[in-house]
Amino acid sequence: MEYQEYEQMPDKAFEKLRRKLSLEQKHRPMLTYMVSLGFKEKDLEKLLVQSEDQLFSKPVSKIISRVEYLKSELGLEGTSLVRIVSKDPQILLQRNRHSIPRCRYLTHLGLDTQALASVLSKQPSILHLSVQNSLKPRVNYFRHELGIASEDLVKVITRNPAVLTFSVEDQIAPRVEFLKNLGISHENVAKLILRHPQTLQYSFDGIKEHVDFLAKDCNMNDEEVAKTISRLNTFFSLSLEDNLRPKYEYLIDELGGTKQTAISFPAYWSLALDTRIKPRHRFMEEYNAAPYPFPMKLLAEKDEVFVKRVRGANLAAFEAFKKDNVESYIAETRKKKLLRSKVDHLRGTIEEGQSCAWPNSAMVPPKRVLSERAMRSRDSFRNMRSGTQHRGAR
């Protein structure tokens, strides 16, 4: 296949790109071909920098041959092809015979053409790895040390292809041992990695911060910490300041929950505070129908089911309620985060022994006491249960 088939770029378009990319007339065939594949100006700029001009110095026929291989053998087309080359321009400079053993090995593991294309577009550096020295040792660790079945290993790789680039000695094994030392069983560590292989990417400091949050802020013992982490695979991916802390405060101060609530219903951590938890809780408060403590099942079910529990309400009313209040909930959460940050900063200053006074009473570290809203909700629910109120959840 000759490059002339792609020689369609108008003179004006070429001159514009040539000046912006500091190319010469001799680069026109390659530039034309790359544009025909779908590369935009920003993509071409990135290619020039990352390939150190090697790409544009190659004969177009060689690059065409390489692209045809990527398309026909690996299933890379259109945006997938642009994505993988933009991430790793060296892919176009690699000889086909160097890619073949890597692709055959991945296919042997059970990846079909579609999965292979997806994996390589996310992690093109896999094509540079040695099968014997890099890929096989990592696969063997997952299979034999963790006991992950072959069909499940395919799931691990497709969910996070980067695992094939991690060093067993420096990254994978140390994190596995760290999780085991938390009290998580070998079987549950394997399940955690299977369901959320990104766990192997988290720093030890990040993992420790999350564990300390459960142990110190939530007062969980080692067994409870292990149980929570095992049952919520994405726990380490959740932000402490934007997710875990504000949700736990709301659980304790507003919903009347306890640490046992969080242990029994770990999915609570994964629910959105401002668009799921607060709207449902406060919507029921509007109807004097909020149970106290607030049952977690009311947060888990679909909107259509949830509204049926509130007498006199319907889905349209709930949607309107969310539309009117979600923005204020978001602002409220941000304000509390800012206050918490200032309190933590001042507390740290005091602990360092520096002289410092609280600027005002609003800055005093908040105690774990019920808010007025929570107290009203509790009293309302008690009255409702005693029969003095008749509107409530079905």
Steps between C-alpha positions, in 0.01 A plus 500: 500500500651833399460828682365669187160355583492747789649797314186706528592782737443839335800732473355752743430238765850356467669839520304586812598176675856511367560842655339410832690173529827632352508231233653496155354429157644148507275419798181564301425133414532390864300796625230432245482134598482574873220752446313242291511264801321757713787675678428863590748784532542450876558126444766569238679745727511234772628239253782725388615565856469143628652330197779758480431545129578130434149434372510765230843388385377147422383392154122528479475147361642355824252692714214393272606137541512542878156664512351225287635245748353690795165513322479146367670302777422705811165645404610860553292738291409868496512666841655191663792516259544875553484449878762227516743680268452830685582326829801318359627612156771235518226249418517617139877459495496146637539215253204267461708196592563657843128542570394153390626299803344747749164489322507122465570464871209728596274310261617174658392636839146531369470854364297517181565757226270761652648461849854507360432827318351651816792388718765631261325832444501554876852369560703499175827454691408130532623458142851590618512245783686170484268201515749286694643763735198725560160369396531136607635568853211738571239264360649213698480702822131572448429138412716309745561736793157665512311206355310703241341272241586541132157637407517747789852606404360622169260719700787642707698588188208656313392701806849639557758405234768686697531198732709332230756781530538484881806343658409195708778562750465877534128565456265201487629269776565777757144630467354152523696439821399840636133417450545161663666665799185708544321177578347444156509133408695375200174412325352845558818674383474303175133599468586864568762500224269315262217749546713813529855437368573874533567414866849396392571857389420679824789630707569354844442846649160519333401153619619579854301826510183313408566230757572763767171671416305182573703422812516849652211706362255209491652317800502164321714212619728300268230247417245772417752686284579183306130422457421848367785500249422146385134582433561828317757443227527868404558623856860613441393702195267721706630840610532547875411869502244507218332168570568295811515764774195705396294184450594360839418831669159502333440137594570568868366855540196492274394144425546366853732227379800344671823338391308174489274652237803567280635150560168333419435717194842586347330609176406817691850633430447471125171695491509871409442715808350806330301332224388178669531491878395853595213527248336177618544571869380858484216423262359261760552766765282735295219247536574430868578150384873460565564194719759538774750347469469527125496151337773447243263309274322831427824623341559189292170453318392669176322835506177342381499263798623758748221754440234236559613488861395862554127557527378791295816512286576393145797479268435841342497664844828333591665604172387859555630488857843388382510765229424771755742384770802312365701815428454620857606157629819519295574849637431378853746210462768731361455740788537222755809371322659846518416529869637152567822589315546815709429314821750226409762762416453683829497175693829404336647837587404458864639147512833634373513717809459831324292771664167525328147586600172405336392799285136463596257257656400364162852364458487280809535134399147362466385240749308191407158633594170480321407794280168676552375340180595154623338565838178616333507196274552268796222660706265503201562135434449411865169686501400330178573159645302578811199591287490878547584552133348309213705606200802286441687241306310196395 
